[in-house]
Amino acid sequence: MNQNKVNDEFLGKALIARIATVDEQNRPHVVPVWYGWDGECLWISAYSSTHKVRNIQKNAWISVVIDTTTNHLDNQAVVLEGRAELVRGPRAFLREKFTWIYARNLGEQGVLAQDPQEWMEDPENLLIKLKPEKIKSWGLEQ
């Protein structure tokens, strides 16, 4: 199996990612996020008022790690790096991607609850799109 297929399978799991951005004082900012991987791009839902989005507006370079650890010798991870793009519309496209991302983490019924439905309709909610320029992985079977 080729490495791209292995990475796609791993990134297709409902795991938590950590996105790293850099603020105006060149300090790192790392936060956990939900994501979706479509085989080419990583998609992250975020509110425009968040620290990570404000950082991306000033410096689009980000790094995202998605990993699992079962013990200190059995780590699996994928690190994606590149320039992020903030996607603010069209609303139908955003809603489609939000539904996909939230359903991965909340389930098909959970995404229908009031909170995720309100998140999807909030005009402040946008997408962070990363088409990685560099992908590194380790601990994944080939």
Secondary structure by P-SEA (a helix, b strand, c coil): ccaaaaaaaaaacbbbbbbbbcccccbbbbbbbbbcccccbbbbbbbcccaaaaaaaacccbbbbbbcccccccccbbbbbcbbbbbccaaaaaaaaaaaaaaacccccccccaaaaaaaaccccccccccccccccccccc
